[in-house]
Amino acid sequence: MRTTVNTVNNLGNLYADQGKLAEAERMYQRALVGYEKALVSETIPTLNTVNHLGVRYKDQGKLAEAERVYQRALAGYEKALCPEHSSTLNTVNNLGNLYKTQGKLAEAERMYQRARVGYEKALGPEFEGWTTTVSMALSWTQVEVLSALVSLLNLCAYPVSRQVRTS
């Protein structure tokens, strides 16, 4: 059953990549039901689907639904992982983007600052790129913020502190 649910979730990813947001939303909702039946409701695959569903809701302008599911994903990640885990911080950043879209700039700044502190803790204070990225995020367009986030998440997959130094 889990393989089927993973495939449904992957189909949601494919539809999202193709810009078929309504279809992606339906697949994520279906996957979420499957994960909750097959697994505990707050496992990492379930939370990943909840977070993806939040992205789709935001993309479709369903901002209240997006906020609700982002909050669920955030609470689940904090419990299952930790506040500084990249999945948790990604959701914190997603909430910042959502709040910015809603015009809730104080909440957006709070989320962006929380993400900045978390990434600085994970990557170390010597990593200045994240501080610059977050401090500029409030003035950037959504595309610029997402582009910077993708770059940062790629770095988090291979943090500088874990790379082998040859000199």
C-alpha positions as CSV (number, residue, x, y, z in Angstrom):
1,M,0.0,0.0,0.0
2,R,2.8,2.4,0.9
3,T,4.3,2.0,-2.6
4,T,0.9,2.9,-4.2
5,V,0.6,6.0,-1.9
6,N,4.2,7.1,-2.8
7,T,3.3,6.7,-6.5
8,V,0.2,8.9,-6.0
9,N,2.3,11.5,-4.2
10,N,4.9,11.4,-7.0
11,L,2.0,11.9,-9.5
12,G,1.1,15.0,-7.5
13,N,4.7,16.2,-7.9
14,L,4.6,15.6,-11.7
15,Y,1.3,17.4,-12.0
16,A,2.7,20.3,-10.0
17,D,5.8,20.5,-12.2
18,Q,3.5,20.6,-15.2
19,G,1.4,23.4,-13.7
20,K,-1.6,21.2,-13.3
21,L,-2.3,22.6,-9.8
22,A,-5.8,21.2,-9.3
23,E,-4.7,17.7,-10.3
24,A,-1.7,18.0,-8.1
25,E,-3.9,19.0,-5.2
26,R,-6.2,16.0,-5.7
27,M,-3.2,13.6,-5.8
28,Y,-1.7,15.1,-2.7
29,Q,-5.0,14.8,-0.9
30,R,-5.4,11.2,-2.0
31,A,-1.8,10.4,-0.9
32,L,-2.4,12.1,2.4
33,V,-5.4,9.9,3.1
34,G,-3.4,6.8,2.1
35,Y,-0.5,7.8,4.3
36,E,-2.8,8.4,7.3
37,K,-4.4,5.0,6.8
38,A,-1.2,3.1,6.2
39,L,1.0,4.9,8.6
40,V,0.9,7.1,11.7
41,S,-0.5,10.5,10.6
42,E,2.7,12.4,11.5
43,T,5.4,10.4,9.7
44,I,7.9,12.2,7.5
45,P,6.3,11.1,4.2
46,T,2.9,12.2,5.5
47,L,4.4,15.6,6.6
48,N,6.1,16.0,3.2
49,T,2.8,15.5,1.5
50,V,1.1,18.0,3.9
51,N,3.8,20.6,3.1
52,H,3.4,20.0,-0.7
53,L,-0.3,20.4,-0.3
54,G,0.3,23.8,1.4
55,V,2.4,24.8,-1.6
56,R,-0.4,23.9,-4.0
57,Y,-3.0,25.7,-1.9
58,K,-0.8,28.8,-1.9
59,D,-0.2,28.6,-5.6
60,Q,-4.0,28.4,-6.2
61,G,-4.7,31.4,-3.9
62,K,-6.2,29.2,-1.2
63,L,-4.3,31.0,1.5
64,A,-6.3,30.0,4.6
65,E,-6.0,26.3,3.6
66,A,-2.3,26.8,2.9
67,E,-1.7,28.3,6.4
68,R,-3.6,25.5,8.1
69,V,-1.6,22.7,6.4
70,Y,1.7,24.5,6.8
71,Q,1.0,24.8,10.5
72,R,0.3,21.1,10.7
73,A,3.5,20.3,8.8
74,L,5.5,22.6,11.0
75,A,4.2,21.1,14.2
76,G,4.8,17.6,12.9
77,Y,8.3,18.3,11.7
78,E,9.2,19.9,15.0
79,K,8.0,16.8,16.9
80,A,9.3,14.2,14.5
81,L,12.6,15.9,13.6
82,C,13.7,19.0,15.3
83,P,13.3,22.8,15.0
84,E,16.6,23.1,13.1
85,H,16.0,20.3,10.6
86,S,16.0,21.5,7.0
87,S,12.4,20.2,6.4
88,T,11.2,22.2,9.5
89,L,13.0,25.3,8.3
90,N,11.7,24.9,4.8
91,T,8.2,24.9,6.2
92,V,9.0,27.9,8.3
93,N,10.2,29.7,5.2
94,N,7.0,28.6,3.3
95,L,5.0,30.2,6.1
96,G,7.1,33.3,5.7
97,N,6.3,33.4,2.0
98,L,2.6,32.8,2.7
99,Y,2.5,35.6,5.3
100,K,4.3,38.0,2.9
101,T,1.7,37.2,0.2
102,Q,-1.1,37.9,2.7
103,G,0.5,41.2,3.6
104,K,1.3,40.0,7.2
105,L,4.8,41.4,7.1
106,A,5.5,41.2,10.8
107,E,4.7,37.4,10.8
108,A,6.6,37.0,7.6
109,E,9.7,38.6,9.1
110,R,9.3,36.4,12.3
111,M,9.3,33.3,10.1
112,Y,12.2,34.4,8.0
113,Q,14.2,35.3,11.1
114,R,13.5,32.0,12.6
115,A,14.6,30.2,9.5
116,R,17.8,32.4,9.4
117,V,18.7,31.5,13.0
118,G,18.0,27.8,12.3
119,Y,20.2,27.7,9.3
120,E,23.0,29.7,10.9
121,K,22.9,27.2,13.8
122,A,23.0,24.2,11.3
123,L,25.5,25.7,9.0
124,G,27.6,27.8,11.4
125,P,28.0,31.5,11.7
126,E,30.7,31.5,9.0
127,F,28.0,30.9,6.4
128,E,27.1,34.5,5.6
129,G,25.0,33.8,2.4
130,W,21.9,32.7,4.4
131,T,21.9,35.9,6.5
132,T,22.0,38.0,3.4
133,T,19.4,35.9,1.7
134,V,16.9,36.2,4.6
135,S,17.5,39.8,5.3
136,M,16.8,40.6,1.6
137,A,13.8,38.3,1.3
138,L,11.2,40.8,2.3
139,S,12.1,43.0,-0.6
140,W,12.4,40.2,-3.1
141,T,9.7,38.8,-5.4
142,Q,8.5,35.3,-4.7
143,V,10.5,33.9,-7.6
144,E,13.7,35.4,-6.2
145,V,13.0,34.1,-2.7
146,L,12.3,30.6,-4.0
147,S,15.4,30.6,-6.2
148,A,17.5,31.6,-3.2
149,L,15.8,28.9,-1.0
150,V,16.5,26.2,-3.6
151,S,20.2,27.2,-3.6
152,L,20.3,27.2,0.1
153,L,18.6,23.8,0.4
154,N,21.1,22.4,-2.0
155,L,23.8,23.6,0.3
156,C,22.0,22.1,3.3
157,A,22.1,18.7,1.7
158,Y,25.8,19.0,1.6
159,P,26.7,21.5,4.4
160,V,30.0,23.2,4.2
161,S,30.9,21.9,7.7
162,R,30.5,18.3,6.6
163,Q,32.6,18.7,3.4
164,V,36.1,17.2,3.4
165,R,38.7,19.9,3.3
166,T,41.9,19.1,1.4
167,S,44.0,22.0,2.7
